[in-house]
Every structure is written in C-alpha cells, then in structure tokens.
Amino acid sequence: MRKASYLALILGTAAMTTIPTAFAKDAGEDTTASAAPASLAYPITQKVDQVDEQFGVTVADPYRWLENDVREDDAVANWVAAQNKVTNAYLDTLSGREKLAERMTAFFNYERFGLPRNRGGKYFYTKNDGLQNQSVLYVRDGLNGSVRELVDPNAWASDGATALAGWVPSNDGSLLLYSIQDGGSDWRTLKVLDVASGKVLDDNIDWVKFSGLSWVGNEGFLYSRFPEPDEGAEFQSLNVNQAVYYHKVGTPQSEDIQVFATPENPKIGNSAEVTSDGNWVVVTSSLGTDEKYEVSVINIGKGDWTPKKLISGFKNDWQLIDSVGGDLYFLTDDGAPRLRIVRFDMENIEKAPAEVVAEQEATLAGGSIVGDRLIVSYLENAKSLAKMVTLDGEPVGNITLDNIGTASGFGGKPGNSETFYSFSSFSQPGAVYRLDTATGETTIFSQPDLAFDPKDYVAQQIFYPSKDGTKIPMFIVHRKDIDLSKGAPTLLYGYGGFNISLTPGFSATRLAWMEAGGVFAMANLRGGGEFGKAWHDGGRLQNKQNVFDDFIAAGEYLIAEGVTNKGQLAIEGRSNGGLLVGAVTNQRPDLFAAGHAAVGVMDMLRFDRFTAGRYWVDDYGYPDREPDFKNLLSYSPYHNIKDGTDYPAVIVSTADTDDRVVPGHSFKYTAALQAANTGDAPKIIRIETRAGHGSGKPTEKIIEEFSDIYAFLAYHTGLKIAE
C-alpha cells in the first residue's frame, strides 16, 4: 500500500574540559564562559566575525565554522570531543539511567517480523530475535515451508552500524536486490544475491540515494542515483542531477543505461517503479518535498523505452497504485484535498482519468490492488481505518482494526488475493496478519510474546484549542494505575511538517518512560498530513507559526487540565520536530521544564545549502526571497535565543554521519545557547558517532541514546526512576 512523500537526575559538577586551541579566542579577547552555570563549565567556542546582509537586515553568524564536516576539519572534531566530554560527565551523574536502559532492553527483547513479500512462491521477510542490532532477512519456501537465512547485516560491522536498508526480490524469487546503509548515511550501495545458493553476486552499485528499487523482469532493475560527489564532499554537497538507470545483472555499473533524466533542471528528483504486470515504468518527478509531481510513463510491455508525459506541471500529488488490464490506478489530491483514487485508460492517454474512489471525510492514506480488490486505508482523526472495494470502487467491506492504532502494509498485486498487514498501538507492538481478499479470512502470521501486559496502559484522544481556536487532536497515554489527579511528569512529542502524519505506534523507549510513571502525549499539529492538504498548508511557509502555537497550546492544555504541572513538562521532537523544540523553547521558555531537540533544522537561513536541504523550501520557503527570509528569521532557533531569559534544561542530539540534516545545525545552535545568558539549567549536546538521521541505527545505540535522553528529561521533570 502506497501513501508516502517522494521521496522520534542529579545536577553534578562536570570537570572543566581542556579547550583545544582550535576554538580558543584570539589573544586579548575575553574567554570567560560567563553564561555557563557554576556547576557546569561548557567548552568555549570560538566566534568568527561573520555578518551577512540580506534585504537590508544584518545577521551575525559567529559559529559558521561549525558547519564544516567533522570528518574533514580537526577544529570541528576537537569541538565535538570537548562537548561530548562535558555531556558524558553530566549524564554520568544522572540516577535512573541504568534502570531505564535495563527496562528498554526488556521492552525491545521480543521477536518481531517484517511484512512478508511473496515472489515465485517464496516468502521473504525480516526478523529480529529481540536484541539484534539489525534485523535479518529470511526466505520461506511456501507459506508453511522451511526457512533459510539470506542476509544477516549484523556481521557487516563490529559496531552494528551497517544496516540492510531496502530489499526487493525479483519477480520469480530467484534473485534478491538489496541496499546497504553504512553509519546512518542516506547513501546506499546496491548488491544482488542468488536466492538458491545464498551467494552474493559481483554487481555493485554506488551513489544511490532517495531511490526506488524495481525489477524489470528477472534480469535487471531500475534505480536512481546522483553523480559521484567530489572527494570529501560526500556528506555535505547538494544533491542534484538525480537520474534513473537500468542495470542488467552480471554487468558493471559503468555499463548501466540512463533511462530518464532532467538535465534541463538539475533540481528535479526522479524515481521509477515498474507495474506488477511488467508493462509500464512509471517515473515520478519532484522539485521538493511537496506532493506536487510530474509523471512520465514508459511502455516496456511493447518494448518502447521512450518516456511519455502523463502528468505535467508539478501541481498535484500523483502516486501510482498499480496497473490492471491496460489501466493505471493512481491516488491523487487533484480536485480532492483529502485525496481520491482515479484510473487512466492507457489506450487513451490524453483522456481525463475516471474517478474510482471519491474523496471522503477521512483522509485517504493509501491504496493497493490485491487480487481483484482495491484496499484503501484512511486516517480518521489520526487513527487507521481500512476498507475493501471493487476495482470500480463499489464497497465490499471494512477490515476490522482495533480502535486507536496504526495499520500498515496491505501490499500485493492483481490476480493474487493474498496480502499481509500489521497493526500496532502505543502499548502493543505490531502483529502481522495475512488477509485473503477473496474470502475475507484473516489469520495471524506472527504475534510477539511480550515481557509486559499491553492492557496495563491506556490511551485516549482529546481535542484542544490552539491560539486561533483551531481544534488540535492529541493522544495521551499512561499506565492504567497512574493517578493523574495531582498531575505527573509528561513528555510531549510533536512534528508538524512535510505532510507527515503522526499516528499511534509502539516505542520501547517511550514505554520505559510510561512504566516509570510518566505520561506520554503526542500532538497532531498543523503542517502534518492527518487531515489532508488544508492541514498541511495550515502549518507551512507563512503559516509555520501555527505549528509552534499548536505545540505551545498543547503544553498549556496539559497543565490546565492537570495532566501535568508546571515544572513537570518535557518536550521532544526530531528533525523538523527538532526545529519545533528549538522554536517553542525560544518563544515560551517559561512553559517547559526540559527539552530534547534531535537532529533539528536550527539555522533557517542556510538549510538549503547542504545535501537534501534544498528540497525543504516547499515547507519552509526560500531564504533568498525577502518575504520568506523575514518569516524564517522570525522563528529560526539559532537566531532567536533570548539572552537574559531563563531557559529550561535542553539536550540537543545529533550524529556525525547525518547527511540529511547536517550536524552543523545542532552544533551552531548549541554553541549559541551555551554562549547566551539563559540561566543555570544545563544546555548540552549529545553527538553520536557512526550514526545518521535515524534510520539503520543499531538497537544497542538506540538504547544507549534514549536511556541518556530520558534520564535527563526525567531528572528535570521530577520523574523518579526506581533503581
């Protein structure tokens, strides 16, 4: 099923860190770390005389040098080492950290399966025994046949930081195409494995990023790649000139054929997929993160590799579902802000598509063709619904799901009535189900054995008013036996951007927080995709302040309703959510006791200069355009720290191999936060090595990271972690 854009204490005295000369100030300058509280001495970060002028506004950027790649610049590497030394010394003083790690380990320790894919009667799926750093790929001969291990990435690196990323079996199941992710980077290396023998073939494909993987028959496949970057610029240079290539198995990459490219506009991204019947290559082209695509088709069923434009103009969301009988089915927001499904007659390509499933009150989240049925999934107030209809859109029936949770999967193909899906909730890891769309019969493929009882936890959904009166949904989850009459330490999570929906799902790390007596709250802020295009538009570009207002209002609601008390509220966000934490901390430092800003976009005036940052202008705007510049400057976390105002405790986290949101964002923000007079609460940064933006991170590193983070948040909100 497809619906995704193209494209989660004891105040101690830290020993004074020895400051490397790389960031000592020039002779004669005051080098006193005056803003650091007496109990915590921060490294002194060198300031440079960097001032930019845009549209008559002068903007200082004294920590510009921290944008340099930590792998290439010794001064940045020394700064990272000094910061980690201070952070680790502080974290070592926190009680409860070991207990959190112990409980997170227990909650991770269950056998979990990925969704199976049936190719040629072989079932491919991932499985993690519980505490393996990376899940292992297996193949089963038939639904109930013998099982063999195919790919075990745990043997690839001693630190567990090399991961199996995407994988796709060939149509007959004889070959497996898979991608390797090293150290959390977005770059991928492609390999091919012979399924029968388990032998890895000589094929090796480099410089793949943001790519679909799709087989053409059983002899070759399509992928997208960028030109090889200059040496030393792999993790920072802009990603441009993405093209689609065909690789024939058994040949070197140098012989790969370029199938589709857009050299006239290097900023266009291109990704290809092949329909289940093998007749069509559908190329989706994008300019940014907005769901505004052009679509080209290649009729390989007739041996014609000439691309023809099906959709022009970058105006709407067009996402391929599949092909049946010469028709292409798409999910689109063309004429339907909450999306609908349409069908193109490929014999009459100029003809407008016919509507198959009309727009509903709930937001259409995905669609797939399985057998002779369409499975459509919806988000209704951020909770999953799923239905079956005929290929003409006539209702067949609902697929029964629990009340508050998230369904995923429903992949399949025309002519085969079998599909698999998973369903999870805040307290229940995903079980995997097999559904026969012809009979409606559902059976369990895998169900985890757990070290806890999910019924010990309760979740409710409430709606609260934002600053402008808009009703915002929020989930509140806690242990069933917690008495909230006096309030409890609460962790509030948000994102609010890029049309991404936050839905209920299981987290072993959050469960450890809740088991200890904390409340977890998740707000569905504007900017997300929970209620379609209008909801997304309401929280981006010139409306971005709505996202911050929504999050602030969530915190005010939790306190006003007695869920938590002032001094007990922590906030957390990742990536765009890290920006959220930074922005609201600047705007309402009095509201929060602690904050965790993870891999955040913190310099809103330079985000578009690195790696994938140029794509984000769809949500943020263009820093070189005056109206956007002024809006971005108004909330940029790095530029709006309030000197002379007491701030909550802040822990920033990032990683040296993050080539999605380069770590310079977090480095500069932390340096500015530490240099300002923001009170005695600590402002520290945790910098992971051989990790990236989040994907592919080994289980061991996840437990280490979140036991550190949540021990920090627990101390500063008063959550007692029983030893």
Helices and strands as residue ranges (DSSP letters): G 21-23, E 51-54, E 57-60, G 64-67, H 74-91, H 97-108, E 112-113, E 117-119, E 122-128, E 136-141, E 147-151, G 153-155, E 162-169, E 175-182, E 188-194, E 200-208, E 214-216, E 220-225, E 243-248, G 253-255, E 257-260, E 269-274, E 281-286, E 293-298, G 300-302, E 308-316, E 318-324, E 327-332, E 340-345, E 354-357, E 363-370, E 373-380, E 383-390, E 395-399, E 406-413, E 416-424, E 431-436, E 442-446, G 454-456, E 457-465, E 471-479, G 484-486, E 490-493, H 508-515, E 519-523, H 533-537, G 541-543, H 544-560, E 569-574, H 576-587, E 594-598, G 607-609, G 611-616, H 617-620, H 626-635, G 637-639, E 649-655, H 664-675, E 683-688, H 699-717
